[in-house]
Amino acid sequence: MRQTILAVLSLSTLAALLTGCGGDLVLLNSKGPVAEGQSNLMMTAIYLMLLVVIPSALMALWFGWKYRASNKDADYKPTWAHSTTIEIVVWGIPVIIIGILAWLTWWGSHKYDPYRPLESDKAPLTVQVIAEQFKWIFIYPEQEIATVNEVRFPEKTPVNFKITSNFTMNSFFIPKLAGQVYAMAGMQTQLHMLSNEEGVYRGFSSNYSGYGFSQMHFLAHAVSEANFAEWVSAVKAGNGTSVNPEAIQKGTLDKVEFASLRDGGRSKHQIEAMIANATTPEEKAKAEAMKPYPTKPHPVTYYSSVEPKLFESVINKYMSNFNNADTKAAVAQAHADHANAASVEE
């Protein structure tokens, strides 16, 4: 009776826990060839590993039942020490599975390389992505428009994302369409992606990057080619709100406007404490000029035009800092110190 009660309680607890799994499993509900391939690769790896896990679990239960204290008919072999058959099974099968997983990992790493262009009879759409503090900025260099916290593209059309960051390292992720790719200051990473059908997909930062990290969410809209062209025309004409009434329509995204988009990296209470503890007028003025980090995502914003080469200027800003005289001198000194240390060791 006691065992029956424990079994019922265990099953009830498991059922209660599984009720939380009824949501949209984005990694298993892919809408693009890249995400779909990655999902299939992940499930194949899980199934292969279950070939070891399930028999091991069943055998553990079976051994416990067969060699229970009340079973007087169980085999008793105190001198048993080796079985070639068991050794072959417990070592051979895992080695084969690991070999298959290694090949699948190598093959999948090349097949679903984010830098690898997707095959299609349609010309790819280029979108430049900047991870800003704390929001996502999308620039369409061919269409000469820009958006904040929203990206749109035609369905069944390859999208070539060129990604960088204007603050700390971040991670660009639309789980239903492709894997995550890091965004790093002074560097450009790439992600090739395609949506098989129309839909609205959630995108976000999957890499912690500060107090406002939780607000770095955006929506990716896969629409028809006609709707995409209509949206581009509306944004360029300064009427993007006709497509998305909740968006904010603005003029040109230039360096001045771009700089104004940066949120603060301190909380309101931290700024108040810095003002209260300031010992000089300069410290107080600096603290008062700070903006707090956002408590909600930045509203979707459309720009009817964008300053040429803005994306490249964001990357070059950090590259120029690396190539300045002080940095070069520090690097040269580091190399000299390393050479001196090596000569001393010799």
N, C-alpha and C positions, 0 to 999 in steps of 0.2 A: 504493500500500500504506500509506504514511504517513498519507494522508488518511483511509483506511478505519479505521485504528487510532484516530486522533483522534476520528472520528465515534462509534465504539463506546464510547470512554472518556467522551465527552460525554453520550451517552444513558445510560450506566451511572450516571454521577454524578447526572443528572437523576432517574433512577428511584430512586436511594437517597434523594435529598432528598424526593421525593414520598411515600416510605413514612411520613414523619412527618405526613402529612395525612389519615391514615385514621381519626382520632378523630372525636368528635362535634362537628361544626361548628355550634355553638349558634346563631349568627346566621343560618344557612341552614336550620336545623331547628326552625322556630318552632312554638309550640303555642298561640298566642293571636292574635287578629285584629290587634292593634297591632304586635306583632313580625313577624307575617306580612306585613303591609302594608309595614313598613319594609324587610324583607328583599327583597320584590318590587321596591320602589323602588330599592334598592341594586343589584340584579342588572340592572334595566332600564338604569340609568346605566352599568354596566359594559359591557353589550352595545352600547349606543350608542357608547361610546368605542372599543370594539373595531372599529367600522366604519372608524375612522381608523387604529388601531394595526396591525391585521392587514394591510390593503393596503400600508401603509407598510413593514412588515417584509418582506413578499413582494417588493415592488418593489426594496428595497435588495438583497435576495439576487439578484433577476433582473438588476438593473443590473450587479452585480458579476460575474455569469456572462456576460452578453452582451458587456460591454466589457472582458473579460479580455485580457491582453497577447497570448495565443495566438490570439485570434479575429481573423483578418485581414479578415473580411467585415463587421465592425461599422461602423455609419455614423460618418463623421468630418465634423463640421460646425463648424469653428473660428469661424465668423462668426455662429453661432446665438446669439440673445440674448433672444428673447421668444416666448411662445405664449399667446394669449388663452384657449385651451381649458384649458391647464394652470393658468393663473391662476384661472379660474372654479372648477376642481375643488378646488385646494389652499386656496382661501379660502372658496368657497361652501359646501362640505360641512361644514367645521368650524363655520362661523357658524350653519348650520341646526341642527347637533347641539347647540351651546351654547344656542341659543334653546329647543330642546326640553328640555334639562336645566334651564334656568332656570325654565321653566313647571312641570316636574315637581317641582322643589325648592319652589317657591311653593305648589303644590297640596298636596304631601306635608306641608309644615310646618303647614298648617291642618288637613288631614285627620287627621294623627296627632299633633296637639297634645296633650301629656300632661295639659293642663288641661281638655280637651274630654271631657265625659261620654260613655260608651258607650251606644248604644241597646240596650235589652234589655227583655223583659217581666218581668224579676225586679228586685226592689229591690236597690240596691247595698249592699255591705258596707263600712263605714268602718273603716279601720285607721290609727291614728296611729303614725308611725315616728320614733324618736329615734336619731340617730347618736351613740353614747356612745364614750368612749375606753376600750377599742377593741372595741366590740361593737354589736349592733343590738337595740334595745328596741322591742317592738310592743305597743301598747295598743289594746284593743277597747272603745271607750267605750260601745257599746250592750250588749255582753255583760258588761262590767265585769270583764274579766280582762286579764292582760298576760303576755307571754312575752319571753324573751331568746334571740336567735339561732335563732328558728324562727317561721314564720308559716304559718297554715293558713286556707284559705278554700274555699268550695264551687266546684266546676267550673261553667262556663257562667253564673257570677254575676259581675256587674261589681264590682270592688274599687276603692274610692276611697282611695288612700294619701295621707295628709297628713303631710308630711315636714319635720323640722327637725333641728338639731344642738345638742348640748350641749358641743361643743368646736370644733375647727377645721372648716373647710368639708370636706364629704365628698361621696360620690356613691352613690346607691342604684341598684342594677342587678340585674335578673333577665333575662338576655339572651334566654331562650327565650320570654318573655312580653311584654316591653316594653323601651323604651329607657331609658337612664340619666337620672336627675334629681338635681340637686345638693341637698344638705342643708346649710343654712346657719344659724348661730346667730342668734337674734332674728328669724327669718323663717320663713314656712311656704310650702313648695312643694307641688305636687300631682302625682299620677300616677294616671290611670285605666287599669285593666288587667283582663283577663279571660282565663281559661284554657279552651281548647276541650275539654279532656279531663282525666281524672285523671292525676296524675303527681307526681313529686318533682323540683323544679327548683333548680338552684344559684343562689344570690344572693351578692353580695359588694359591696365598695366598689371602685369603679373610679377613685378619686381618692386619690393618695398623701396621707396625713394624719399621718405620724409613724412611730415605731419599730414600733408594734404593728399597723400598717395591714394587714400580710399575714395577720393573724388575724381580720379582719373578714369572716368567711364565715357564711352561714346557709342553711337549706333552706326552700324554699317548697313546701308540700304542697297540691296541688289535690285535694280529696276530694269524695265525694258529699255531698249535703245532710244525709242521715241520719248519716253519719260525722262531719260537722262539728258537728252538734247534739250527738252523743254525746260528742265531744271537749270541747266547751264545758261540758257538764254535768259531766264528769269533773274538769276543771280547777277549776270552781267548787266542787265537793265536796271538793277537796283530794286527788283521786285521779287526777291527770293521768298518773302513771306507768303506769296500766293501759293507756293508749294508746301511750305511748312509755316503755318501761322504762329507757331511758338518760337520761331527763330528771330534773331535780331539781324537786320540788314544794315551794313555799313559800306563805306566807300572803298578807299585803297588801303591795303595792308602794306605799309612801308615800315622802315626801321623804327620810326617813332611810335607808330601804333603797335608794332610787334613788341617793343620794350614795355609798353603799358599793360600787356597781357600777363606779365609775370606776377604771380601771387606771392605773398609773403611766406616765409618759412618758420614763423614764430606764432604761438598762440596769442590770443588777446591778453590773457593773464600774464604771459611772459613779457609782452611789450609793456604792459602797465608796471610790472615789477622793474623793468629796465629803466623806465622813466623815473620811477620813485627812487631808484638807487643810483641814478646818474650823479656823478661828482663834478662834472663840468657842463657848461652850456652846450658845448659841442656834442657830448655824449647824449644829453637830453634831446637835442635837436635831431640827432641821428636816430634815436629810439622812436621819437614822435613821427618820423618820416616812414617808419616801417609799416608794411601792410600785414595783417594777420593771414594765416593760412586759411583756405576756404573750408567752410562747413557743408557745402553742397556743390555739385558739379557746376562748372561754368556754363552759362546758357549757350545753346547752339547759335553760332554767329556766322553770317555770310559776308564775304567781301567781294565787291563787284570787280575789283582789279587787284593786282599784287605787284609789288616792286620787283623788277627783273633781278634774277640771281640772288634773291633773298635767302633761299635755302643754302646756296653755296657760301654766302657771306657768313651764315651762322657756323658752318664748318670751319671756314678759314679763320674766323675770329680766334678759335682755340689753336689752330695750327700756327698762326702768327705768334701767339704767346709762346708756343713751344720753340719757335725758330728765332726768338729774340736774342739779343746779345747776352743777357744775363743767364738765360737757360742754356745757351750753347757753352758759356763759360763753366757753368755748373757741371754739365755733361763731360766736358773736357777734363775738368778737375777730377771727376769721379773715375774716368778712364786712367788718368795719371796715378791716382791713389791705388787703383787696382793693379797697375803695372808695377808700382813700387812694392806693394805687398807681395806680389808674385816673385820679384827679384830677391826680396828678403828671405822668403821661404826656400829659394834655391840655394 
